[in-house]
Amino acid sequence: MYLDFAATNKISQIWIDSVIHSNSKNLFGNPGSYHKAGFEALDMMENSTKNILNDIFEDKEIANQYDICYNSGSTESINQFIYAMSKQQNVLIVYENVAHKAVLKSVQKYFPEDNFKLDFSLTVEDNLKNLKEFLENSQKYYKRCVLVLTSVNNETGGIINPEIISKIDNIFKDYRKISTYVGERLIDVFIDHTQGFMKNNEIVHLADAFCFSAHKIGGMKGFGGLVYKKEYERILKENPLIVGGYEIRGGTKDPISVKALDDLVDDKYIRRIISGDTIVHLHNVIVWKLQEIANEYKIELTFNKHSDFYMKDQSPYIINASFVGIEGESLMSSLIDDCISTGSACNSSELKTSHVLSGMGIKKLIANCAFRISIDETVNEEELKDFLDNRFKPAIKFLARMRTRHGEE
Ligand SMILES: Cc1ncc(COP(=O)(O)O)c(C=O)c1O
């Protein structure tokens, strides 16, 4: 059974049908070409972009403030935005220690010095205090602060609390009072929206830019975009990550995928409204079953959640838990025909503890036992129960006995 939807999804029939339809209608032209096919493709792209933005923001006026640069997805968008901002003057980047590698690596590469890491094992107050001290003791004046947040954490499903944005903005306002530098803008908010796209769209109303990948909602891998406020167009155009055209991103555009995304987003948007309770129900089934297993075999079970102010809520799409003493890797390898994920990244020579879980202050012993089950509305409840009762539960029973035996030796 496939339960790794946070990693990627099957391509939806809507996407496939849309591509076949556009192709058969000869809407495959190069939108940059000055002829009938090019104009038609460009019209289709522009129209679909409008629809996508309207579906995301649910408000035409707000949607109209944004545009989309289509690209290979979130990793590229994160690099694109962080790179362009690194080319501005006097910029400090503030980011999360629990962010996705795409954020961590981009910050390391483009902002090796001017960065401040929010530490999710500390309280918000302590982090804010540290940020204040960092600014006061800094040898530089920072004109802008780029704040990079994750709407939904890919390992834990924690949903970011938007209040953190105004708290950091206030710190910058205070800082500006004591500095002599007067810039036009205080903070630029970038949201890594990969896991929240079309699921938790509220936060993006507060974003100056955010990223998404189509494959997280049933589109093709290697397609996605950077959604940005139009006032950022100049910065992005002046500092392209990929050159080779006159636009923000060089390369031939893909109108067919844009139309497919439009059709998919429209469906997701409508389907989520109709079936909002489905996902919560499936989530609860998993939680109940895990608790039942823990009780039956008397194993300590923890749900690896952010308990602090950072996370206002928990996404029902992602469950991260640990049966204490049963390593995530062992659990995964005993589920040969089923697909769940661990919180740890394994490389051939060492088992690395997840930087997200350790960044939240979760002990190594628990973090190494973490596993992630991620779902979407298409998961069949009967199949899910069958998996949990007849394959997951026996695997836990077996590993728990191994653990006890091991302990006795
Ligand atoms: C939170 C988050 N950010 C960024 C990415 C990178 O997305 P992509 O591999 O589609 O570029 C992922 C992928 O899983 C993710 O979960």
The ligand as an SDF file (V2000), in Angstrom:
LIG
                    3D

 16 16  0  0  0  0  0  0  0  0999 V2000
    8.7670   21.1440    2.3480 C   0  0  0  0  0  0  0  0  0  0  0  0
    9.4490   20.8220    1.0390 C   0  0  0  0  0  0  0  0  0  0  0  0
   10.1630   21.7800    0.4310 N   0  0  0  0  0  0  0  0  0  0  0  0
   10.7750   21.5530   -0.7520 C   0  0  0  0  0  0  0  0  0  0  0  0
   10.6870   20.3370   -1.3820 C   0  0  0  0  0  0  0  0  0  0  0  0
   11.3580   20.1240   -2.7090 C   0  0  0  0  0  0  0  0  0  0  0  0
   10.3820   19.8640   -3.6960 O   0  0  0  0  0  0  0  0  0  0  0  0
   10.8080   19.3480   -5.1410 P   0  0  0  0  0  0  0  0  0  0  0  0
   11.6280   18.1170   -4.9310 O   0  0  0  0  0  0  0  0  0  0  0  0
    9.5420   19.0640   -5.8640 O   0  0  0  0  0  0  0  0  0  0  0  0
   11.6180   20.4250   -5.7920 O   0  0  0  0  0  0  0  0  0  0  0  0
    9.9730   19.3020   -0.7570 C   0  0  0  0  0  0  0  0  0  0  0  0
    9.9090   17.9600   -1.3560 C   0  0  0  0  0  0  0  0  0  0  0  0
    9.5210   16.9940   -0.7650 O   0  0  0  0  0  0  0  0  0  0  0  0
    9.3190   19.5610    0.4760 C   0  0  0  0  0  0  0  0  0  0  0  0
    8.5940   18.6150    1.0990 O   0  0  0  0  0  0  0  0  0  0  0  0
  1  2  1  0
  2  3  1  0
  2 15  2  0
  3  4  2  0
  4  5  1  0
  5  6  1  0
  5 12  2  0
  6  7  1  0
  7  8  1  0
  8  9  2  0
  8 10  1  0
  8 11  1  0
 12 13  1  0
 12 15  1  0
 13 14  2  0
 15 16  1  0
M  END
$$$$
